[in-house]
């Protein structure tokens, strides 16, 4: 699954920050996420995806729950907004 990050500004403009943020998961035995936001399920369960963005003037962190389940055929990944 591909995760994305966007910056929203007071003038209603938006920019894609997907490749400018850092990505991490709390439990690497459940899922991993690479520097481009691509998630890979490794084990069944729930973990938290953490996204961090900072410049000289601002710093922002966001987190979302990621539930990984393995049906009989293939893998299913879903993000739950918190």
C-alpha contacts under 8 A as a table, 3 or more apart, distances in Angstrom:
res1	aa1	res2	aa2	distance
1	X	38	X	5.79
1	X	39	X	5.20
1	X	40	X	6.98
1	X	77	X	6.75
2	X	37	X	5.78
2	X	38	X	4.54
2	X	39	X	6.19
3	X	18	X	7.68
3	X	37	X	4.86
3	X	38	X	6.08
3	X	39	X	7.21
4	X	16	X	7.67
4	X	17	X	7.48
4	X	18	X	4.98
4	X	37	X	6.36
5	X	16	X	6.17
5	X	17	X	5.11
5	X	18	X	4.56
5	X	21	X	7.53
6	X	14	X	6.47
6	X	15	X	5.56
6	X	16	X	4.61
6	X	17	X	5.12
6	X	18	X	6.81
7	X	14	X	5.38
7	X	15	X	5.22
7	X	16	X	6.44
7	X	17	X	6.38
8	X	12	X	6.48
8	X	13	X	6.00
8	X	14	X	4.59
8	X	15	X	6.88
9	X	12	X	5.40
9	X	13	X	5.48
9	X	14	X	6.30
10	X	13	X	7.34
16	X	19	X	7.96
17	X	20	X	5.04
17	X	21	X	6.25
18	X	21	X	5.97
18	X	36	X	6.43
18	X	37	X	6.74
19	X	22	X	7.93
19	X	35	X	6.93
19	X	36	X	5.41
19	X	37	X	7.67
20	X	53	X	7.14
21	X	35	X	7.92
21	X	51	X	6.41
21	X	52	X	5.49
21	X	53	X	4.80
21	X	54	X	7.78
22	X	35	X	6.35
22	X	51	X	5.68
22	X	52	X	5.19
22	X	53	X	6.61
23	X	33	X	6.44
23	X	34	X	6.77
23	X	35	X	6.05
23	X	36	X	7.91
23	X	37	X	6.40
23	X	49	X	7.12
23	X	50	X	5.81
23	X	51	X	4.82
23	X	52	X	6.70
24	X	32	X	7.34
24	X	33	X	6.08
24	X	34	X	7.74
24	X	49	X	5.75
24	X	50	X	5.19
24	X	51	X	6.67
25	X	28	X	6.14
25	X	31	X	6.86
25	X	32	X	6.24
25	X	33	X	6.75
25	X	47	X	6.67
25	X	48	X	5.55
25	X	49	X	4.50
25	X	50	X	5.99
26	X	47	X	5.96
26	X	48	X	5.42
26	X	49	X	6.66
26	X	50	X	7.63
27	X	30	X	5.76
27	X	31	X	6.78
27	X	47	X	5.62
27	X	48	X	7.33
28	X	31	X	5.25
28	X	32	X	5.51
28	X	42	X	7.80
29	X	32	X	7.77
29	X	42	X	6.00
29	X	43	X	5.98
30	X	41	X	6.09
30	X	42	X	4.92
30	X	43	X	4.27
30	X	44	X	5.99
30	X	45	X	6.08
30	X	46	X	6.96
30	X	47	X	6.57
30	X	68	X	7.00
31	X	39	X	6.75
31	X	40	X	5.49
31	X	41	X	4.47
31	X	42	X	5.02
31	X	43	X	6.74
31	X	47	X	7.26
31	X	68	X	7.55
32	X	39	X	5.71
32	X	40	X	5.33
32	X	41	X	6.73
32	X	42	X	7.23
33	X	36	X	7.91
33	X	37	X	5.80
33	X	38	X	5.38
33	X	39	X	4.34
33	X	40	X	6.31
34	X	37	X	5.42
34	X	38	X	5.44
34	X	39	X	6.75
35	X	38	X	7.45
41	X	44	X	7.65
41	X	68	X	6.13
41	X	75	X	7.33
41	X	77	X	6.92
43	X	68	X	6.92
43	X	69	X	7.75
44	X	67	X	7.75
44	X	68	X	5.07
44	X	69	X	5.04
44	X	70	X	6.47
45	X	67	X	5.88
45	X	68	X	5.30
45	X	69	X	6.66
46	X	65	X	6.77
46	X	66	X	5.60
46	X	67	X	4.44
46	X	68	X	6.18
47	X	65	X	5.83
47	X	66	X	5.31
47	X	67	X	6.61
48	X	63	X	6.43
48	X	64	X	5.57
48	X	65	X	4.51
48	X	66	X	5.73
49	X	63	X	5.46
49	X	64	X	5.31
49	X	65	X	6.23
49	X	66	X	6.58
50	X	61	X	7.05
50	X	62	X	5.82
50	X	63	X	4.46
50	X	64	X	6.78
51	X	61	X	5.61
51	X	62	X	5.17
51	X	63	X	6.17
52	X	59	X	7.56
52	X	60	X	5.81
52	X	61	X	4.43
52	X	62	X	6.53
53	X	59	X	5.74
53	X	60	X	5.20
53	X	61	X	6.39
54	X	57	X	7.64
54	X	58	X	5.51
54	X	59	X	4.07
54	X	60	X	6.17
55	X	58	X	5.33
55	X	59	X	6.38
63	X	82	X	7.35
64	X	79	X	6.70
64	X	80	X	6.18
64	X	81	X	5.35
64	X	82	X	5.69
65	X	79	X	5.92
65	X	80	X	5.19
65	X	81	X	6.57
65	X	82	X	6.92
66	X	77	X	7.17
66	X	78	X	5.90
66	X	79	X	4.69
66	X	80	X	6.16
67	X	77	X	6.22
67	X	78	X	5.61
67	X	79	X	6.52
67	X	80	X	7.51
68	X	75	X	7.90
68	X	76	X	6.33
68	X	77	X	5.08
68	X	78	X	6.83
69	X	75	X	6.70
69	X	76	X	5.70
69	X	77	X	6.76
70	X	73	X	7.72
70	X	74	X	6.69
70	X	75	X	4.95
70	X	76	X	6.14
71	X	74	X	6.22
71	X	75	X	6.25
71	X	76	X	7.16
